[in-house]
Amino acid sequence: MAESVLIVEHLTHWYGERIALEDVTLQVQAGELFALLGPNGGGKTTLFRILATLMRPTSGRVRLFGDDVLAHPERVRWHLGIVFQSPSVDGKLTVWENLRHQGHLYGLWGLTLRRRIEAVLERFDLRDRAQEPVERLSGGLRRRVEIAKALLHEPSLLLLDEPTAGLDVRARLDLWAYLRALREQRSLTIVFTTHYLDEGEQCDRVAILDRGRLVALDAPDALKAELGGDVIFIESREPEPLRAEIRARWGIDATLVDGALCLRHERGHEFLTRLVEAFPGRILSFMVRRPTLEDVFIHRTGHRFEADVRPR
């Protein structure tokens, strides 16, 4: 069992009368690629800001590499590399100048700083862009500069807030290739927030947040395996009566999601044939597929991942 480098215990935070985090407890192990996954308003950004030492929670405890984040934030910051969703590079400065000024903030100078800059430029394929103003770079290249800055002081944990937001598909794929290579080459622990389900699928483990609550925590495959079998979506003019009849006939509880019935069965296609035969003309359309993280989310919350659910 790998060492837990980040420990979050019973974290709760209120904004006035609205709760943003409710009793969140989780641990991140050394070398993990770990996702904080959830829809907008799920609590990801609040949790990110607390982990980044930018705000204090209403209650709870956070420990990073043995240090209490709330009591000793100055110690913790040396362990952290942080990439914010909003750009933190100066567009008028060159890539090299941005990295040099970042190094000065961490007390790096002279030959040591030069070698660090050259190393991150090489790692992120930025050497030929070193003397270009950042404002001339594409969104994907700017994001690479952001991550290079965050790694200049050689932190043990990299925190990223929605790192691929606003990037095109090619830039997203490239960025994840760099992050996976970093994790493998340096045994770097990476924790990031995202609302993209496919990014959660790529992680060692994922914490799924909804309206401030931690609704699921495990490896993606383990979470999907808990559902068992196939997932079936059924559209009907009378979903509620149909749900009651399915329960009475087969003992299967279907969930009503956005007007459609969602249920699980080990042999989805075979069972769907029985459903159509049992209820002729009452099933308007259907879909069968293997479970995804969205199905895990629906199972744990009762609504779709992108549903506009008002905060409590």
PyMOL commands that set and color helices and strands:
alter all, ss='L'
color gray80, all
select helices_A, chain A and resi 44-51+73-79+95-105+110-123+127-129+134-136+139-151+169-186+197-201+220-227+239-250+268-278+293-301
alter helices_A, ss='H'
color red, helices_A
select strands_A, chain A and resi 4-15+18-29+33-37+59-64+67-68+80-83+157-161+189-194+205-210+213-218+230-235+255-257+260-265+285-289
alter strands_A, ss='S'
color yellow, strands_A
deselect
rebuild
show_as cartoon
